[in-house]
């Protein structure tokens, strides 16, 4: 299967999101919905249930909250709502999105410790345990699962085990991984998992979601530092009013997301989607290496979601020229984000298939100018 470009969709978005969606997902936005209507709110409730069941087999222990805005809004909703005034957050960071959590926490006056692993090293449990032994005041631990700064897939199981053993609340930014890699958040000891509509479930931008352990969330009542990002109040309203959002919800985006969930099920669920993404990434990385490129991360740290590639060792190379040529050929790629090396990135997720990766490689070879 391949996603050919058309006049209304002239290129594939090979990015970490927004990403290329199916025609049916886009078509789902062609109908208007009323936020107060029972049919719409029941759709919201069905989405909430489907998300919990995607996340864990112990679904009775968890709940879902949908939150307007990009995924960053949902991350901030969690950090600003669930850490009490006397709490202390430990953030494990190895990229821009871990750093962003640190920035959010400090904006809200949350006492914060940071373990910075650098941009190309995965997080590890040993330094976390050493710190927890010294500092009993830490109450929450936060980490990014798939750090799209580089394409790193962090070993969250190890961190979750330490968090559980020391009785800490575990927060995981799974923005670019949830729905694209098999996981059971109960087994991983995750208390709050955060993701977004426009990532591996292949919806469109407009809202994020939090899958939370219900007992943890229930303890957060009255603790939010903001009004619009109050996680508990958003949840309570959805629970009491059958899927109603507190403020205007992105109705068209929600309907598109429901369609995307149906398509995920039709593909064979998360396991099958993971196989496709993994195959996309394998074809891409092996093909680029044949063309003389070097992949930033070693295979054991590489996620199937986005790949960082070093610039070729040539003064003639220009990322902007490559970008424009590939865009004309029907592909949009992404600039690099790390600070220590010149790189660019190519996303492997969305409604793209191995055949699309092969077409991309042919376009790269055809447009070589360095």
N, C-alpha and C positions, 0 to 999 in steps of 0.2 A: 504494500500500500504506500502511496506517496501523496503529499499535499502539494499539488501543482498551484502555481500562482495564477491569479485571474485578474480581470480588470478592476474588480472591487477589492481585491486583496493582492496587490502587485508584488509583494515579497513576503518571505517567511521571516518571522521575528525569531532569530536565534539568540535570545536574551534570557535572563533569569526571571522575566516577568515585568511588564505585560508580555504575553507570549502569543504565538499563533493559536487561534481557537478554531473549532470546527464550524462549518456553515450552520449547523443546527443550533449551536450555542449562540451565534450571532442572531439568527432568526428568532430566537426566543425573546429577544428584546423588542420585538416589533409590536408587542401588545402593551397597553397601559394598564396599571394596577392601582387600586386604592389602598392606602396603608391601613385603613380601618376595616376593609372588607374581610369577611370570614374566610373566603377562599384563599386570599393571599396569606393571611396569618396562619392558616393551617398548612400552607406550603412552607412557611418559615419553620413551623414545628416539625414537619417531616424532615427538613434539612438538618435541623438540630439533632434529631434522632439518628439520622444516617451518619453524621459526623462522629458521634460517640461510638457507634458500632464499627466505623472504620478504625477508630483509635484503640479499641480494647475489647476483649471478650467479657471483661468485668464491667459491662456498661452500666449496671445499676449503681456503681460507685462514682460515676462521672456525669457531668452535665456540659452543655455547650452554650456559650454566649456569643452572639454576633454583634459586631461593633462597626459603626460607620467609619469610612476613611481607609487609608492604606494600611498595610501591615504594621507600619511604625506606630500608628495610632493604637493598635491593639497591644503592642508591646508596652507602650507608655501607660495604657489603661491598667495593665497588670501591675507594673512596678509602682504606679502611683496609688493603687487601690489596696494591694494585699500586704504591703510591708508596713507594720505599725510604726507609730512615732518613735518607739524605743527599739525598733528592729534595726538590723544591720545586714547589708547585702554584700555578698561576695560575687564578683563578676569574673568569669574566666574568659579571656579575650585572645583571639589570634586573627583579628581583622576589623574592618570598619564597622561591622554590625554589632560586635561585642563592645567596641568603643562607644557606639551610639547608646547602648544600654547604660554605660557608665555616665555618659553625659546627661541622659534623662534622670538618672537617680540623683545626680548632684543638683540639677535644676530644681528638683522637688525637695532638696534638703535631706535626702536619705543618706545616712552614714554608709560609706561604701569602701570596701577593700577590693583590690584588683590583683589578679595574677595574669600577667601578660606573657604569653608564650611565644610572641613574635608572629610574623605573618605566614611563615611556611612550616610551622611545627604544630602538630595536633595537641590539643589539651591533654593532660594526663592527671591521674588521680593522686599520685604520690604527693605533689606539692599541696594539693587541696587538703589531704589528710594531715599533713604536717602543720598547716595553718590552723585547721580546726582544733587540733590538740593544744595549740597555744592560745587560741582566741575563742572562748566559749560564748562570746556576745554575738557572733554571727548567727543569724536566724534563717537567712535565705541564700540560695546559690542559684546563679543564672548563667546559662551558656547558650551559644548558638550551635545548632546541630550541623547545618550545612552552611558554612561561611562562604558566601558568594563573592567575597573579595578575591578569593583564590580558586574556589571550587573544593575547599577542604571539607571532608566529612569527619566531624569530631566523634570520638568514642564516648557517647553519652551514657552507655550502660555502666561503664566504670565509675563515672561521676555520680550517677544515680545511686549506685550501691553505697558509696561513701556518704552521700547525703542522707540516705535512709538510716545507715548505721549510727550517724551522729544526730539524728532527729531533726534535720534541716528541711525546710520547704524547698522543693526543686522546681525551678522555672526553666523551660526550654523554648527558645526561639527556633521553631521548626518551619520557618517561613518557606524555605525553598526545598523542604524534604517531605513534609507530611503529604500523604497521598501518592508519593513516588517511591517509597521504600517501605517494606513491611516492618511494622513495629507494633508492640503492645505497650501502651504507656503505663499500664499498671505494673507490668513486669519490669519496666525501666524506672519505676518509683517516681514518675513525673507527676507533680501536683498541678502544674499549669503548663499546657502546651499551646503555643501561639502560631497561627499560620494565616494565610490570606487567600482570597477567592481566586486570584490571578496567578497561581503557581501550579503545582503538580495536579490539582484537580481540574485545571484547564478552563476556569471561568474567566471573567473579565474584571478589571479593577473596580473597586468601589466599597468593599468592606473586608474586614478581617474577622477571625473567630478565635475564641479561646475555649479549649477543652479543659475543664477544671474538675479536680476532685471536689465533690459536693461538700464534704465536711470542712475542707479548707476554705472554700468560698463562703460558706455560711458564717464563718468566724470573722469575715471582713466587713460586716455591716457597719456603716458609719465611719469607716476609716479612710475613705477616698480623699485625695488632695485636690480633685477637680470635680466639676459638675458633669460636663459632657462625657468624661471618660470614667465615670463611676461604674466600675465593673459589677459590683453587687446590685446597685439599683437597676442597671440594664438587665441583669439576670432576673431579678425579682419581678420586674415588669413583664418580661417574656413568660415567666412562669405563671403569674396571676392572670394575665390577659391573653393567653393562648397564642403566643408568638408576636404580640405587639411590641414594637420598638418604642423607646421613650420619645425620641425625636424622629423627624422624617427619615425614612429608610430608603436605600437605593433600590427601588422596586424592580426596575428593569434588570439590574445586575443580579439581584436575588433570583429572579426567574431564570436568567442565563446560568447561574450556578447550579440550580436544580437540574437543568438539562445536562450540565457537565457531570454531575453526580450519576445521572442515569447512564451516560456514556462510559464513565469509569466502570460501572457495574457490567455493562455490555462487553467491555474489553476483557473482562475476566478479573477485575478487582486490582488491588494495589500490587499484588505479586506479578501479574502480567504486565502492568504498566512499568514496573521496575525493570522487568526483562527488556522491554522496548527501549527505555531510557539508557540502560546499561549497554545495550547493543549500539545505540546511537553514539554514545561516548567512545566506545571501543573502536568503531569504524572511523570516527573523527580523529582520535588521537593517533591511531596507527597510520592512517592516511596522511596526516600532517607530518608525522615523523618520516614517512617515505619521501615527502616533498622537501625535507631538510629542516623542518621546524623542530623546536625543543619544547616539550610540555613542562610547565613549571613544577608540578607536584609529582612525587613518586606514586606509583599505582596504588599502593596500600593506603594512601591518604586521599586519593582522588574520588570525588563523588560522581554519580552519573548525571548530575544536573547542569553543571557549567564547568568549562575547561579553560584554564589560563595558559596562554602560549607566549613564550619569549619572542620579542622582535628578532627577525633574522639579523645576523651579524653583517650588515651591509649598510653603508651610508646612503645608498639609493632607496632604502625602504622608508615608506611613509604610511603610517596607519591610516591617515585620512584618505590617501589615494586608494589603498586597498579597500577601505570602507565604501567609497563611492563606486568603485568598479564592481564590488560584490552586490551592492544595492541595485545597480543596473542589471545585474545578472539574476536578481530575484531573492537576495539574502541580506538581512541586516544583522551585523555582528555588534560587539560591545567593546568599548575601550577598557583598558586595564585599570586596576584600582590600587594595586600595592605600591608602596613607597620606595622599595629598594631595587626595583628592576623595571625595565620597560616591557610591558606585556599588553596583550589584548585578550579578550574572552569570547568564547562561543558557547551559547546555551544549547543544551541537548534535550530540553523539555518542551512541552506543548504538543500541538497536533502536527508533529513531525516524525518521520519514520526513517529507518536505515537507508532507504532509497534516496531520501532527501539529503542525508549526509554524503552519500556518494555523489550526488549532483553538485553539492557544495564543493567537495574536493576537486571535481572536474573544473569548476569555475575558478577556484584558487589557482590551479595549475595553468589554466588558460589565460588568467590575468596576471601572471607573474611578471613583475617589472624590475626586479632587483637582482 
